């Protein structure tokens, strides 16, 4: 049958493009973990060439003809049809960019990334600004080329989470922001919890060993992935059988490594659980960055920052670090890892103030893309926003607008998925608890099998042929609501801070 | 000027193809060092796709037109013209293979490699044989497609060392073989040297630290490369600024790690010294595998197995392993690391019997490609040859015909470059000594700067626009002679064994 052949042709093309993209992913992973210093420049051009090739293969006119032929066919299964539809939307977007543009963008991203590294080293945003300005200019061109509704920033919000717009995100933030502010004020009126025991010296090797034990216990399949060290923890996959996470280790702060491990493991479990048959096809990819983030937050916060988690793991940590943790009780530990305090660094923020960090970036990115501010005005905007939202003074660029890698990667519109992910995570955790009444007891005993299975049944199988909203409807029966999230933080912090 | 534009076009195409090939190299390196178990199958298809792309880009008909236009131009510099000429020869060879064939070959190689791993695990050649037979069949097709003079095996000898044939190699072996046999017989009539102190327990971590110290001392630039552990040591480059070596560590044999480090560093120093301007072009690539091997042997044998090397490094080793090496003198150490004894494993063989291992493989490969033997007859042929050439009985396939990875990579015709490399190395070492009379004293004091500079001036700048023979003529004034090699082994072993 003609249409079976065509679908196979489509699948084969997509899988070869995936091969090239996954090869790029290996090169990126290597760049962040093992690349020797002088190798950076050539790595940049290797990555540019691979993106150019993948782009050329994907946007080849024969692909368009093939997709249209498939869309008019009646012989596809529902999943096949959805794959083709999503690919057609991708084609529509990407074919508006020339290969030359994609190459220039990749090269600019590579230069920006290195400028960002240098700027951090010198602690001066001005070192990063010229390359960032060029990158933002290209991203504006990209938005114009691919098209958007109402605002150029929407072009990127939609890319990371199909259907997201400034409007949908702002509306969610408007629902949570007053409640979080009010809760924060109440917390600040109470005595602060003590987390000083987390800031002792914890030797690197012992932290590393504990981290490995932890991620395996959570269900990370080490035969289908690995963990390494990098400056900025991330998860990357080369297919569901090779999912790699990285962590960082701060010898003077135990919590840094532990919750970064859990967070990245959440991402990795999702990738390792995506449908196997879908290699290279939308059905085999993560639904969206938002759903990806819901998985990391689910594990990091709802499981990892729970009292039950502490019950299980504090004794193990005490075995590793007997002197440092000798006198710490489960209750003290639980309160310490949930300390709420406005701070400068997003990745170290608590679950509550975290969202103000995201709101600031959301506002800033929006302002950049409607030309309300210029690249060089970022530090000023940033510092004012931190004072306004969090009441903190930013002492320097490294602890301010240079703290995150995302812009140097050209990833504008990415940050909001962190908050969206948290809101989804809370909704899914609530759904899971009503399906599995014994879940909390299982966490206390360190048995995550049932929880992972629940995720593997309800969330992981839904690839990129479902939007975040569709995933949410399937799992909770509703569009995304923030009430689960608000209920979760209210109950948690009212108890911790005795409000 | 039209021809400048064309040359730039040529250069740009070649550099993009190099980007793809170096990306493949990263994937291969990762496969041998860090790839999780379940990732192997997808890695195989990613590598196939990249080879297919590189092949398609290189053999595009427009490349042929471009090369012919350039060859008829009068505006090229000598180096440019040589680059184009070599590329034209490559084009001529590779365009005879279809992309489909290249993909099939890469996939078969991947399957063969995994079959070889499994066969070694089970210690049974029969597990490897079916995949190997398919691969040999494809290599025969390749030989027919690309063409050869006199014998299909010549198609591969020429690939690894332009101009090498069965005839040229057999003629060199005929010159060295009787002398080596005679020397071996005399050695065997003398009391054996004692190397038992090398077979004590040497902890892994300490060996690893020593290895790193050693390769840096030899001149390996760790900002332009790195060392990792793999089961089979190798050197791979992603460009001269990112050259990676691997080593293996046997806790019960110190010499394994030390001389494998030196050997791979010899390869790496060559790659790090290749001309910078030539990225992606023949002028920037190694002359041949033979010259590559001459560099590893130069360092491993002529420097690393010299008495002067022991003078410098035995004290350092004693600091690392005080108990194991306390009573060992420089003379004892020097004799131990040069112990001559017919043995089963090529990579552990001494400098003298080593060449019999190569001759056996040379005879066997020749027999495979003129259908004198079948794939399944390899163990029988192998075991008989080991008895005949080396007087040893092969107890099992792992210590027999399964010991080397090369065939599983489809690398037939590769082994002879090891012996050729040794003969070149001896010739170059003699030339170096007459230019640098103080070289031996420098080795005693651990100062390799002058020697490395000599190599950087005389050998490393000669890229693949010079054949091995041309390199040899430039450095020694003559075609390759075996007299330097024979003089070196005779003098060395007559002294060690008191002949």
Interface residues (C-beta under 8 A of the other chain):
Chain A: X15 X16 X19 X20 X22 X23 X24 X26 X27 X30 X34 X35 X36 X37 X38 X39 X41 X42 X43 X45 X46 X48 X49 X50 X52 X53 X221 X222 X223 X224 X225 X226 X228 X238 X239 X241 X242 X279
Chain B: X15 X16 X19 X20 X22 X23 X24 X26 X27 X30 X34 X35 X36 X37 X38 X39 X41 X42 X43 X45 X46 X48 X49 X50 X52 X53 X221 X222 X223 X224 X225 X226 X228 X238 X239 X241 X242 X279
